[in-house]
Amino acid sequence: MLTAQQKSIISATVPLLETGGEALTTHFYKIMLGEHPQVRPLFNQAHQASGEQPRALANSVLVYARNIDRLEALGPLASQIVNKHVALQVLPEHYPIVGACLLRAIREVLGAQVATDEVIAAWAAAYGQLADMLIGAERQAYDARAAAPGGWRGARAFEVVRREAESEEITSFYFAPADGQPVLAFEPGQYIGMRLEIDGQEIRRNYSLSAAPNGSTYRISVKREPNGLASNYLHDSVQVGSRVELYPPSGNFTLAPGERPVVLISGGVGITPTLAMLEQALDTSRPVHFIHCARSRGVHAFRQKIDALAQKHAQLKRFYCYEQAPDGVDTSGAPHAVGQIDSQTLAGWLPAAPEDVDAYFLGPKPFMKQVRSSLRTLGVPDAQMRWEFFGPASALE
C-alpha cells in the first residue's frame, strides 16, 4: 500500500517523466531485453527499433504517475494492458524482472541525486501496486478462458486447414485445433496470440480474428510487411497442414450494444477485425456504414465479400476510398473517392445525424488520427468513438 508521502514523491516526478520518459523507457528496454532473454519473445523487436514501444510505455508510466491518487481515472488503459498481456501470456513471474529493470533504469537515467533511495522506494511501491492489480486481473482472465466451453490455458496446437489470398498483400489462414475439440467463442473485434519459432527464435504476435465465431475454427488475415519477421514467415512457410500454437482470444475493441447506427472505418489491413464486427452488426436491425480505405484496388482485400453483403442486407451501406486512381477505363472496381479521407468525404458517407452514431476505426496511426479529427469535426462525440492499435497503443491527439 502506497503511503501519502510515496504518492507525493510519485506525483513530483511527473515533470521528469514528461520531458525524459522516453529516454528512461528506452534504457529500461535495453537493460531488460539485453539481460533477460526469457522475456524477449513477448516484445516485437520492430516496435523496439522504431521507438514505438518505448514511447507507448513512457506514456503509460506518465498516465499512471499522474493518476496515482485516483487509479479509477486510468480508464480503458488498464483493460488494454491486461488484454495485450493475456494474448501474449504474460505471467506473474515476469513482473519481478520488469520491476527490477525499471527501478535500475530510473536510477541510471535520472542519476543518484534525483533518484534517491526515497524516490526508488516510492517507485518500487508504486510498481508493486500496479503489478498486483494487473496480475490479479490477468489471473481472472486466464481462469475464465480456461473454464469456458472450448477454452484452454496457455498454448494450444492448431493446424492450418485452409489458406487463401485476399489481395496482393493479404492472405487468410484458417486454423482448427489439433485435438479436434471445440474452440472458445470470442467477441468480434478481438484477436488471438500466436507462438512461432523462426530460425530457432521464439516470437509471439497478436492477430485480429477476421471471421465471425463458429465454434470450430479461427481465421486471421495477415498483411505481408516488407521487413515483418512473422508476416513473411506466415506467407512463405505456413501452408495447409502446418501447425502453430495459439493462445485464447482477447481484446476489448468490440461492438457495444445499443440502437445507434454503426460506422466501421478501416484503413489497409485494419479491415480485419471490422469483418467479424460487420457480421455481428448485420444480425441486428441497426444501420451499418462500412467505410474502407486502401492504396489501390490490388491491395483492397474482401471487397467482393462486402459487396455481396451489401446486396443481401439493405441496412448496409459501403464506401471505398483509394489513394491511387484506378488504371484504365474499367470502372467496375472504381472506388467512391480517390485520395486521402477527410471530413468532407466522411460527411457524405455518414448517417444524416453523425452525433448519433457509434464509430469504430482502425488502421495506420496517421490514418486513425485523421479519422478521429474528422469525426470530431462532424460532431461525433468522443464517448461514441472506439479504436484499436496494431502494436503499442499511443495518443491520437
HUGIZI-V443751 format. One line per field, one symbol per residue. psi: psi as a letter, one per 30 degrees, with the letter a starting at -180 (. if undefined). A space follows every 50 residues. Layout:
psi->???
This chain:
psi->kkleeeeeeeeffeeeeefgeeeeeeeeeeeefefifffeffkjfefeef feeeeeeeeeeeeeefgffiffffbfeeeeeeeeeeffhkleffeeeeee eeeeeeeeeflfeeileeeeeeeeeeeeeeeeeeeeeeeeeeeeeeflkg llkakkklkjfkkkkfaffkkkkkkkkffglllkllkkflllkkkljjhg kklklkkkkgllkgfflkkljkkjkegjeeeeeeeefjlkflklkkllll kgilkklaflkkjjklkbfffeffeeeeeeeffagkkkjjkkklelefgj kgeeeeeeeeeejffkkkkkkkekkklafjgfgklflkakkaeeeeeffl lfiffhljkklkakeeeeeeeeeeeeefgkkefgkkllkjakklkg.
